[in-house]
């Protein structure tokens, strides 16, 4: 099983939310084009973007309940927090630790 972890920028912190959403949808489509269906996608975000199509349960959104970052430093902290949220969720589902390469 391959797990993709995507920390997504918030709408309020984006200069162009439509572009963020478009690139995100392209990313999802790319992952779903894999030949091996054994994958999951975890997305940590403040705002769930409009999806170009329906996806199955392999996509899971985890909403961050922290203040929206406004400075570059806060944005880096926000990204780290979102990665931590997804790692916690993955550990819960896997029943233990995770390996990173």
Phi and psi restraints in degrees (range 20) as a CNS / XPLOR table:
assign (resid 1 and name C) (resid 2 and name N)
       (resid 2 and name CA) (resid 2 and name C) 1.0 -106.2 20.0 2
assign (resid 2 and name N) (resid 2 and name CA)
       (resid 2 and name C) (resid 3 and name N) 1.0 134.3 20.0 2
assign (resid 2 and name C) (resid 3 and name N)
       (resid 3 and name CA) (resid 3 and name C) 1.0 -114.9 20.0 2
assign (resid 3 and name N) (resid 3 and name CA)
       (resid 3 and name C) (resid 4 and name N) 1.0 128.6 20.0 2
assign (resid 3 and name C) (resid 4 and name N)
       (resid 4 and name CA) (resid 4 and name C) 1.0 -103.7 20.0 2
assign (resid 4 and name N) (resid 4 and name CA)
       (resid 4 and name C) (resid 5 and name N) 1.0 127.3 20.0 2
assign (resid 4 and name C) (resid 5 and name N)
       (resid 5 and name CA) (resid 5 and name C) 1.0 -112.6 20.0 2
assign (resid 5 and name N) (resid 5 and name CA)
       (resid 5 and name C) (resid 6 and name N) 1.0 120.7 20.0 2
assign (resid 5 and name C) (resid 6 and name N)
       (resid 6 and name CA) (resid 6 and name C) 1.0 -122.3 20.0 2
assign (resid 6 and name N) (resid 6 and name CA)
       (resid 6 and name C) (resid 7 and name N) 1.0 109.0 20.0 2
assign (resid 6 and name C) (resid 7 and name N)
       (resid 7 and name CA) (resid 7 and name C) 1.0 -84.6 20.0 2
assign (resid 7 and name N) (resid 7 and name CA)
       (resid 7 and name C) (resid 8 and name N) 1.0 114.2 20.0 2
assign (resid 7 and name C) (resid 8 and name N)
       (resid 8 and name CA) (resid 8 and name C) 1.0 -99.6 20.0 2
assign (resid 8 and name N) (resid 8 and name CA)
       (resid 8 and name C) (resid 9 and name N) 1.0 134.9 20.0 2
assign (resid 8 and name C) (resid 9 and name N)
       (resid 9 and name CA) (resid 9 and name C) 1.0 -61.2 20.0 2
assign (resid 9 and name N) (resid 9 and name CA)
       (resid 9 and name C) (resid 10 and name N) 1.0 145.6 20.0 2
assign (resid 9 and name C) (resid 10 and name N)
       (resid 10 and name CA) (resid 10 and name C) 1.0 -77.5 20.0 2
assign (resid 10 and name N) (resid 10 and name CA)
       (resid 10 and name C) (resid 11 and name N) 1.0 156.5 20.0 2
assign (resid 10 and name C) (resid 11 and name N)
       (resid 11 and name CA) (resid 11 and name C) 1.0 -60.4 20.0 2
assign (resid 11 and name N) (resid 11 and name CA)
       (resid 11 and name C) (resid 12 and name N) 1.0 -44.2 20.0 2
assign (resid 11 and name C) (resid 12 and name N)
       (resid 12 and name CA) (resid 12 and name C) 1.0 -66.9 20.0 2
assign (resid 12 and name N) (resid 12 and name CA)
       (resid 12 and name C) (resid 13 and name N) 1.0 -26.3 20.0 2
assign (resid 12 and name C) (resid 13 and name N)
       (resid 13 and name CA) (resid 13 and name C) 1.0 -93.4 20.0 2
assign (resid 13 and name N) (resid 13 and name CA)
       (resid 13 and name C) (resid 14 and name N) 1.0 0.0 20.0 2
assign (resid 13 and name C) (resid 14 and name N)
       (resid 14 and name CA) (resid 14 and name C) 1.0 -96.6 20.0 2
assign (resid 14 and name N) (resid 14 and name CA)
       (resid 14 and name C) (resid 15 and name N) 1.0 139.6 20.0 2
assign (resid 14 and name C) (resid 15 and name N)
       (resid 15 and name CA) (resid 15 and name C) 1.0 -74.9 20.0 2
assign (resid 15 and name N) (resid 15 and name CA)
       (resid 15 and name C) (resid 16 and name N) 1.0 -30.8 20.0 2
assign (resid 15 and name C) (resid 16 and name N)
       (resid 16 and name CA) (resid 16 and name C) 1.0 -143.6 20.0 2
assign (resid 16 and name N) (resid 16 and name CA)
       (resid 16 and name C) (resid 17 and name N) 1.0 89.3 20.0 2
assign (resid 16 and name C) (resid 17 and name N)
       (resid 17 and name CA) (resid 17 and name C) 1.0 -62.1 20.0 2
assign (resid 17 and name N) (resid 17 and name CA)
       (resid 17 and name C) (resid 18 and name N) 1.0 -34.6 20.0 2
assign (resid 17 and name C) (resid 18 and name N)
       (resid 18 and name CA) (resid 18 and name C) 1.0 -62.3 20.0 2
assign (resid 18 and name N) (resid 18 and name CA)
       (resid 18 and name C) (resid 19 and name N) 1.0 -39.7 20.0 2
assign (resid 18 and name C) (resid 19 and name N)
       (resid 19 and name CA) (resid 19 and name C) 1.0 -68.6 20.0 2
assign (resid 19 and name N) (resid 19 and name CA)
       (resid 19 and name C) (resid 20 and name N) 1.0 -41.7 20.0 2
assign (resid 19 and name C) (resid 20 and name N)
       (resid 20 and name CA) (resid 20 and name C) 1.0 -58.4 20.0 2
assign (resid 20 and name N) (resid 20 and name CA)
       (resid 20 and name C) (resid 21 and name N) 1.0 -45.3 20.0 2
assign (resid 20 and name C) (resid 21 and name N)
       (resid 21 and name CA) (resid 21 and name C) 1.0 -64.6 20.0 2
assign (resid 21 and name N) (resid 21 and name CA)
       (resid 21 and name C) (resid 22 and name N) 1.0 -41.3 20.0 2
assign (resid 21 and name C) (resid 22 and name N)
       (resid 22 and name CA) (resid 22 and name C) 1.0 -63.1 20.0 2
assign (resid 22 and name N) (resid 22 and name CA)
       (resid 22 and name C) (resid 23 and name N) 1.0 -46.9 20.0 2
assign (resid 22 and name C) (resid 23 and name N)
       (resid 23 and name CA) (resid 23 and name C) 1.0 -65.7 20.0 2
assign (resid 23 and name N) (resid 23 and name CA)
       (resid 23 and name C) (resid 24 and name N) 1.0 -39.6 20.0 2
assign (resid 23 and name C) (resid 24 and name N)
       (resid 24 and name CA) (resid 24 and name C) 1.0 -60.3 20.0 2
assign (resid 24 and name N) (resid 24 and name CA)
       (resid 24 and name C) (resid 25 and name N) 1.0 -45.2 20.0 2
assign (resid 24 and name C) (resid 25 and name N)
       (resid 25 and name CA) (resid 25 and name C) 1.0 -63.0 20.0 2
assign (resid 25 and name N) (resid 25 and name CA)
       (resid 25 and name C) (resid 26 and name N) 1.0 -37.0 20.0 2
assign (resid 25 and name C) (resid 26 and name N)
       (resid 26 and name CA) (resid 26 and name C) 1.0 -65.2 20.0 2
assign (resid 26 and name N) (resid 26 and name CA)
       (resid 26 and name C) (resid 27 and name N) 1.0 -37.8 20.0 2
assign (resid 26 and name C) (resid 27 and name N)
       (resid 27 and name CA) (resid 27 and name C) 1.0 -63.4 20.0 2
assign (resid 27 and name N) (resid 27 and name CA)
       (resid 27 and name C) (resid 28 and name N) 1.0 -46.8 20.0 2
assign (resid 27 and name C) (resid 28 and name N)
       (resid 28 and name CA) (resid 28 and name C) 1.0 -59.0 20.0 2
assign (resid 28 and name N) (resid 28 and name CA)
       (resid 28 and name C) (resid 29 and name N) 1.0 -45.8 20.0 2
assign (resid 28 and name C) (resid 29 and name N)
       (resid 29 and name CA) (resid 29 and name C) 1.0 -61.1 20.0 2
assign (resid 29 and name N) (resid 29 and name CA)
       (resid 29 and name C) (resid 30 and name N) 1.0 -39.5 20.0 2
assign (resid 29 and name C) (resid 30 and name N)
       (resid 30 and name CA) (resid 30 and name C) 1.0 -63.5 20.0 2
assign (resid 30 and name N) (resid 30 and name CA)
       (resid 30 and name C) (resid 31 and name N) 1.0 -44.6 20.0 2
assign (resid 30 and name C) (resid 31 and name N)
       (resid 31 and name CA) (resid 31 and name C) 1.0 -63.9 20.0 2
assign (resid 31 and name N) (resid 31 and name CA)
       (resid 31 and name C) (resid 32 and name N) 1.0 -41.6 20.0 2
assign (resid 31 and name C) (resid 32 and name N)
       (resid 32 and name CA) (resid 32 and name C) 1.0 -69.8 20.0 2
assign (resid 32 and name N) (resid 32 and name CA)
       (resid 32 and name C) (resid 33 and name N) 1.0 -13.0 20.0 2
assign (resid 32 and name C) (resid 33 and name N)
       (resid 33 and name CA) (resid 33 and name C) 1.0 -84.1 20.0 2
assign (resid 33 and name N) (resid 33 and name CA)
       (resid 33 and name C) (resid 34 and name N) 1.0 3.1 20.0 2
assign (resid 33 and name C) (resid 34 and name N)
       (resid 34 and name CA) (resid 34 and name C) 1.0 -62.9 20.0 2
assign (resid 34 and name N) (resid 34 and name CA)
       (resid 34 and name C) (resid 35 and name N) 1.0 147.8 20.0 2
assign (resid 34 and name C) (resid 35 and name N)
       (resid 35 and name CA) (resid 35 and name C) 1.0 -76.2 20.0 2
assign (resid 35 and name N) (resid 35 and name CA)
       (resid 35 and name C) (resid 36 and name N) 1.0 -26.3 20.0 2
assign (resid 35 and name C) (resid 36 and name N)
       (resid 36 and name CA) (resid 36 and name C) 1.0 -96.8 20.0 2
assign (resid 36 and name N) (resid 36 and name CA)
       (resid 36 and name C) (resid 37 and name N) 1.0 118.7 20.0 2
assign (resid 36 and name C) (resid 37 and name N)
       (resid 37 and name CA) (resid 37 and name C) 1.0 -77.3 20.0 2
assign (resid 37 and name N) (resid 37 and name CA)
       (resid 37 and name C) (resid 38 and name N) 1.0 2.0 20.0 2
assign (resid 37 and name C) (resid 38 and name N)
       (resid 38 and name CA) (resid 38 and name C) 1.0 -84.2 20.0 2
assign (resid 38 and name N) (resid 38 and name CA)
       (resid 38 and name C) (resid 39 and name N) 1.0 70.2 20.0 2
assign (resid 38 and name C) (resid 39 and name N)
       (resid 39 and name CA) (resid 39 and name C) 1.0 -143.9 20.0 2
assign (resid 39 and name N) (resid 39 and name CA)
       (resid 39 and name C) (resid 40 and name N) 1.0 161.8 20.0 2
assign (resid 39 and name C) (resid 40 and name N)
       (resid 40 and name CA) (resid 40 and name C) 1.0 -135.4 20.0 2
assign (resid 40 and name N) (resid 40 and name CA)
       (resid 40 and name C) (resid 41 and name N) 1.0 152.8 20.0 2
assign (resid 40 and name C) (resid 41 and name N)
       (resid 41 and name CA) (resid 41 and name C) 1.0 -124.8 20.0 2
assign (resid 41 and name N) (resid 41 and name CA)
       (resid 41 and name C) (resid 42 and name N) 1.0 123.5 20.0 2
assign (resid 41 and name C) (resid 42 and name N)
       (resid 42 and name CA) (resid 42 and name C) 1.0 -110.2 20.0 2
assign (resid 42 and name N) (resid 42 and name CA)
       (resid 42 and name C) (resid 43 and name N) 1.0 128.9 20.0 2
assign (resid 42 and name C) (resid 43 and name N)
       (resid 43 and name CA) (resid 43 and name C) 1.0 -123.2 20.0 2
assign (resid 43 and name N) (resid 43 and name CA)
       (resid 43 and name C) (resid 44 and name N) 1.0 117.7 20.0 2
assign (resid 43 and name C) (resid 44 and name N)
       (resid 44 and name CA) (resid 44 and name C) 1.0 -99.6 20.0 2
assign (resid 44 and name N) (resid 44 and name CA)
       (resid 44 and name C) (resid 45 and name N) 1.0 127.5 20.0 2
assign (resid 44 and name C) (resid 45 and name N)
       (resid 45 and name CA) (resid 45 and name C) 1.0 -157.4 20.0 2
assign (resid 45 and name N) (resid 45 and name CA)
       (resid 45 and name C) (resid 46 and name N) 1.0 162.3 20.0 2
assign (resid 45 and name C) (resid 46 and name N)
       (resid 46 and name CA) (resid 46 and name C) 1.0 -86.2 20.0 2
assign (resid 46 and name N) (resid 46 and name CA)
       (resid 46 and name C) (resid 47 and name N) 1.0 -40.1 20.0 2
assign (resid 46 and name C) (resid 47 and name N)
       (resid 47 and name CA) (resid 47 and name C) 1.0 -124.1 20.0 2
assign (resid 47 and name N) (resid 47 and name CA)
       (resid 47 and name C) (resid 48 and name N) 1.0 132.8 20.0 2
assign (resid 47 and name C) (resid 48 and name N)
       (resid 48 and name CA) (resid 48 and name C) 1.0 -87.6 20.0 2
assign (resid 48 and name N) (resid 48 and name CA)
       (resid 48 and name C) (resid 49 and name N) 1.0 121.2 20.0 2
assign (resid 48 and name C) (resid 49 and name N)
       (resid 49 and name CA) (resid 49 and name C) 1.0 -71.8 20.0 2
assign (resid 49 and name N) (resid 49 and name CA)
       (resid 49 and name C) (resid 50 and name N) 1.0 160.4 20.0 2
assign (resid 49 and name C) (resid 50 and name N)
       (resid 50 and name CA) (resid 50 and name C) 1.0 -65.0 20.0 2
assign (resid 50 and name N) (resid 50 and name CA)
       (resid 50 and name C) (resid 51 and name N) 1.0 132.7 20.0 2
assign (resid 50 and name C) (resid 51 and name N)
       (resid 51 and name CA) (resid 51 and name C) 1.0 -94.5 20.0 2
assign (resid 51 and name N) (resid 51 and name CA)
       (resid 51 and name C) (resid 52 and name N) 1.0 138.7 20.0 2
assign (resid 51 and name C) (resid 52 and name N)
       (resid 52 and name CA) (resid 52 and name C) 1.0 -68.8 20.0 2
assign (resid 52 and name N) (resid 52 and name CA)
       (resid 52 and name C) (resid 53 and name N) 1.0 -25.1 20.0 2
assign (resid 52 and name C) (resid 53 and name N)
       (resid 53 and name CA) (resid 53 and name C) 1.0 -154.8 20.0 2
assign (resid 53 and name N) (resid 53 and name CA)
       (resid 53 and name C) (resid 54 and name N) 1.0 173.2 20.0 2
assign (resid 53 and name C) (resid 54 and name N)
       (resid 54 and name CA) (resid 54 and name C) 1.0 -77.5 20.0 2
assign (resid 54 and name N) (resid 54 and name CA)
       (resid 54 and name C) (resid 55 and name N) 1.0 139.8 20.0 2
assign (resid 54 and name C) (resid 55 and name N)
       (resid 55 and name CA) (resid 55 and name C) 1.0 -122.5 20.0 2
assign (resid 55 and name N) (resid 55 and name CA)
       (resid 55 and name C) (resid 56 and name N) 1.0 157.3 20.0 2
assign (resid 55 and name C) (resid 56 and name N)
       (resid 56 and name CA) (resid 56 and name C) 1.0 -83.9 20.0 2
assign (resid 56 and name N) (resid 56 and name CA)
       (resid 56 and name C) (resid 57 and name N) 1.0 -171.0 20.0 2
assign (resid 56 and name C) (resid 57 and name N)
       (resid 57 and name CA) (resid 57 and name C) 1.0 -69.2 20.0 2
assign (resid 57 and name N) (resid 57 and name CA)
       (resid 57 and name C) (resid 58 and name N) 1.0 -3.6 20.0 2
assign (resid 57 and name C) (resid 58 and name N)
       (resid 58 and name CA) (resid 58 and name C) 1.0 -72.4 20.0 2
assign (resid 58 and name N) (resid 58 and name CA)
       (resid 58 and name C) (resid 59 and name N) 1.0 -12.1 20.0 2
assign (resid 58 and name C) (resid 59 and name N)
       (resid 59 and name CA) (resid 59 and name C) 1.0 -102.6 20.0 2
assign (resid 59 and name N) (resid 59 and name CA)
       (resid 59 and name C) (resid 60 and name N) 1.0 125.6 20.0 2
assign (resid 59 and name C) (resid 60 and name N)
       (resid 60 and name CA) (resid 60 and name C) 1.0 -128.7 20.0 2
assign (resid 60 and name N) (resid 60 and name CA)
       (resid 60 and name C) (resid 61 and name N) 1.0 125.9 20.0 2
assign (resid 60 and name C) (resid 61 and name N)
       (resid 61 and name CA) (resid 61 and name C) 1.0 -96.5 20.0 2
assign (resid 61 and name N) (resid 61 and name CA)
       (resid 61 and name C) (resid 62 and name N) 1.0 133.4 20.0 2
assign (resid 61 and name C) (resid 62 and name N)
       (resid 62 and name CA) (resid 62 and name C) 1.0 -119.3 20.0 2
assign (resid 62 and name N) (resid 62 and name CA)
       (resid 62 and name C) (resid 63 and name N) 1.0 112.5 20.0 2
assign (resid 62 and name C) (resid 63 and name N)
       (resid 63 and name CA) (resid 63 and name C) 1.0 -85.0 20.0 2
assign (resid 63 and name N) (resid 63 and name CA)
       (resid 63 and name C) (resid 64 and name N) 1.0 128.9 20.0 2
assign (resid 63 and name C) (resid 64 and name N)
       (resid 64 and name CA) (resid 64 and name C) 1.0 -79.6 20.0 2
assign (resid 64 and name N) (resid 64 and name CA)
       (resid 64 and name C) (resid 65 and name N) 1.0 134.3 20.0 2
assign (resid 64 and name C) (resid 65 and name N)
       (resid 65 and name CA) (resid 65 and name C) 1.0 -113.9 20.0 2
assign (resid 65 and name N) (resid 65 and name CA)
       (resid 65 and name C) (resid 66 and name N) 1.0 52.0 20.0 2
assign (resid 65 and name C) (resid 66 and name N)
       (resid 66 and name CA) (resid 66 and name C) 1.0 -120.3 20.0 2
assign (resid 66 and name N) (resid 66 and name CA)
       (resid 66 and name C) (resid 67 and name N) 1.0 163.3 20.0 2
assign (resid 66 and name C) (resid 67 and name N)
       (resid 67 and name CA) (resid 67 and name C) 1.0 -60.8 20.0 2
assign (resid 67 and name N) (resid 67 and name CA)
       (resid 67 and name C) (resid 68 and name N) 1.0 146.1 20.0 2
assign (resid 67 and name C) (resid 68 and name N)
       (resid 68 and name CA) (resid 68 and name C) 1.0 -68.6 20.0 2
assign (resid 68 and name N) (resid 68 and name CA)
       (resid 68 and name C) (resid 69 and name N) 1.0 131.2 20.0 2
assign (resid 68 and name C) (resid 69 and name N)
       (resid 69 and name CA) (resid 69 and name C) 1.0 -69.7 20.0 2
assign (resid 69 and name N) (resid 69 and name CA)
       (resid 69 and name C) (resid 70 and name N) 1.0 148.2 20.0 2
assign (resid 69 and name C) (resid 70 and name N)
       (resid 70 and name CA) (resid 70 and name C) 1.0 -124.1 20.0 2
assign (resid 70 and name N) (resid 70 and name CA)
       (resid 70 and name C) (resid 71 and name N) 1.0 -17.8 20.0 2
assign (resid 70 and name C) (resid 71 and name N)
       (resid 71 and name CA) (resid 71 and name C) 1.0 -116.1 20.0 2
assign (resid 71 and name N) (resid 71 and name CA)
       (resid 71 and name C) (resid 72 and name N) 1.0 160.5 20.0 2
assign (resid 71 and name C) (resid 72 and name N)
       (resid 72 and name CA) (resid 72 and name C) 1.0 -56.3 20.0 2
assign (resid 72 and name N) (resid 72 and name CA)
       (resid 72 and name C) (resid 73 and name N) 1.0 -39.1 20.0 2
assign (resid 72 and name C) (resid 73 and name N)
       (resid 73 and name CA) (resid 73 and name C) 1.0 -63.9 20.0 2
assign (resid 73 and name N) (resid 73 and name CA)
       (resid 73 and name C) (resid 74 and name N) 1.0 -45.0 20.0 2
assign (resid 73 and name C) (resid 74 and name N)
       (resid 74 and name CA) (resid 74 and name C) 1.0 -63.8 20.0 2
assign (resid 74 and name N) (resid 74 and name CA)
       (resid 74 and name C) (resid 75 and name N) 1.0 -34.0 20.0 2
assign (resid 74 and name C) (resid 75 and name N)
       (resid 75 and name CA) (resid 75 and name C) 1.0 -66.1 20.0 2
assign (resid 75 and name N) (resid 75 and name CA)
       (resid 75 and name C) (resid 76 and name N) 1.0 -38.1 20.0 2
assign (resid 75 and name C) (resid 76 and name N)
       (resid 76 and name CA) (resid 76 and name C) 1.0 -67.9 20.0 2
assign (resid 76 and name N) (resid 76 and name CA)
       (resid 76 and name C) (resid 77 and name N) 1.0 -40.6 20.0 2
assign (resid 76 and name C) (resid 77 and name N)
       (resid 77 and name CA) (resid 77 and name C) 1.0 -63.4 20.0 2
assign (resid 77 and name N) (resid 77 and name CA)
       (resid 77 and name C) (resid 78 and name N) 1.0 -40.9 20.0 2
assign (resid 77 and name C) (resid 78 and name N)
       (resid 78 and name CA) (resid 78 and name C) 1.0 -61.4 20.0 2
assign (resid 78 and name N) (resid 78 and name CA)
       (resid 78 and name C) (resid 79 and name N) 1.0 -43.8 20.0 2
assign (resid 78 and name C) (resid 79 and name N)
       (resid 79 and name CA) (resid 79 and name C) 1.0 -60.9 20.0 2
assign (resid 79 and name N) (resid 79 and name CA)
       (resid 79 and name C) (resid 80 and name N) 1.0 -44.7 20.0 2
assign (resid 79 and name C) (resid 80 and name N)
       (resid 80 and name CA) (resid 80 and name C) 1.0 -62.5 20.0 2
assign (resid 80 and name N) (resid 80 and name CA)
       (resid 80 and name C) (resid 81 and name N) 1.0 -40.8 20.0 2
assign (resid 80 and name C) (resid 81 and name N)
       (resid 81 and name CA) (resid 81 and name C) 1.0 -62.9 20.0 2
assign (resid 81 and name N) (resid 81 and name CA)
       (resid 81 and name C) (resid 82 and name N) 1.0 -43.6 20.0 2
assign (resid 81 and name C) (resid 82 and name N)
       (resid 82 and name CA) (resid 82 and name C) 1.0 -65.4 20.0 2
assign (resid 82 and name N) (resid 82 and name CA)
       (resid 82 and name C) (resid 83 and name N) 1.0 -39.9 20.0 2
assign (resid 82 and name C) (resid 83 and name N)
       (resid 83 and name CA) (resid 83 and name C) 1.0 -62.5 20.0 2
assign (resid 83 and name N) (resid 83 and name CA)
       (resid 83 and name C) (resid 84 and name N) 1.0 -40.1 20.0 2
assign (resid 83 and name C) (resid 84 and name N)
       (resid 84 and name CA) (resid 84 and name C) 1.0 -63.1 20.0 2
assign (resid 84 and name N) (resid 84 and name CA)
       (resid 84 and name C) (resid 85 and name N) 1.0 -41.6 20.0 2
assign (resid 84 and name C) (resid 85 and name N)
       (resid 85 and name CA) (resid 85 and name C) 1.0 -59.1 20.0 2
assign (resid 85 and name N) (resid 85 and name CA)
       (resid 85 and name C) (resid 86 and name N) 1.0 -45.1 20.0 2
assign (resid 85 and name C) (resid 86 and name N)
       (resid 86 and name CA) (resid 86 and name C) 1.0 -68.3 20.0 2
assign (resid 86 and name N) (resid 86 and name CA)
       (resid 86 and name C) (resid 87 and name N) 1.0 -38.5 20.0 2
assign (resid 86 and name C) (resid 87 and name N)
       (resid 87 and name CA) (resid 87 and name C) 1.0 -64.5 20.0 2
assign (resid 87 and name N) (resid 87 and name CA)
       (resid 87 and name C) (resid 88 and name N) 1.0 -40.0 20.0 2
assign (resid 87 and name C) (resid 88 and name N)
       (resid 88 and name CA) (resid 88 and name C) 1.0 -61.8 20.0 2
assign (resid 88 and name N) (resid 88 and name CA)
       (resid 88 and name C) (resid 89 and name N) 1.0 -43.2 20.0 2
assign (resid 88 and name C) (resid 89 and name N)
       (resid 89 and name CA) (resid 89 and name C) 1.0 -64.5 20.0 2
assign (resid 89 and name N) (resid 89 and name CA)
       (resid 89 and name C) (resid 90 and name N) 1.0 -42.2 20.0 2
assign (resid 89 and name C) (resid 90 and name N)
       (resid 90 and name CA) (resid 90 and name C) 1.0 -64.5 20.0 2
assign (resid 90 and name N) (resid 90 and name CA)
       (resid 90 and name C) (resid 91 and name N) 1.0 -43.6 20.0 2
assign (resid 90 and name C) (resid 91 and name N)
       (resid 91 and name CA) (resid 91 and name C) 1.0 -60.3 20.0 2
assign (resid 91 and name N) (resid 91 and name CA)
       (resid 91 and name C) (resid 92 and name N) 1.0 -40.2 20.0 2
assign (resid 91 and name C) (resid 92 and name N)
       (resid 92 and name CA) (resid 92 and name C) 1.0 -61.8 20.0 2
assign (resid 92 and name N) (resid 92 and name CA)
       (resid 92 and name C) (resid 93 and name N) 1.0 -44.2 20.0 2
assign (resid 92 and name C) (resid 93 and name N)
       (resid 93 and name CA) (resid 93 and name C) 1.0 -72.4 20.0 2
assign (resid 93 and name N) (resid 93 and name CA)
       (resid 93 and name C) (resid 94 and name N) 1.0 -35.1 20.0 2
assign (resid 93 and name C) (resid 94 and name N)
       (resid 94 and name CA) (resid 94 and name C) 1.0 -86.0 20.0 2
assign (resid 94 and name N) (resid 94 and name CA)
       (resid 94 and name C) (resid 95 and name N) 1.0 -14.4 20.0 2
assign (resid 94 and name C) (resid 95 and name N)
       (resid 95 and name CA) (resid 95 and name C) 1.0 74.2 20.0 2
assign (resid 95 and name N) (resid 95 and name CA)
       (resid 95 and name C) (resid 96 and name N) 1.0 28.7 20.0 2
assign (resid 95 and name C) (resid 96 and name N)
       (resid 96 and name CA) (resid 96 and name C) 1.0 173.0 20.0 2
assign (resid 96 and name N) (resid 96 and name CA)
       (resid 96 and name C) (resid 97 and name N) 1.0 -149.1 20.0 2
assign (resid 96 and name C) (resid 97 and name N)
       (resid 97 and name CA) (resid 97 and name C) 1.0 -81.4 20.0 2
assign (resid 97 and name N) (resid 97 and name CA)
       (resid 97 and name C) (resid 98 and name N) 1.0 169.4 20.0 2
assign (resid 97 and name C) (resid 98 and name N)
       (resid 98 and name CA) (resid 98 and name C) 1.0 -122.5 20.0 2
assign (resid 98 and name N) (resid 98 and name CA)
       (resid 98 and name C) (resid 99 and name N) 1.0 156.1 20.0 2
assign (resid 98 and name C) (resid 99 and name N)
       (resid 99 and name CA) (resid 99 and name C) 1.0 -111.8 20.0 2
assign (resid 99 and name N) (resid 99 and name CA)
       (resid 99 and name C) (resid 100 and name N) 1.0 139.7 20.0 2
assign (resid 99 and name C) (resid 100 and name N)
       (resid 100 and name CA) (resid 100 and name C) 1.0 -118.6 20.0 2
assign (resid 100 and name N) (resid 100 and name CA)
       (resid 100 and name C) (resid 101 and name N) 1.0 136.6 20.0 2
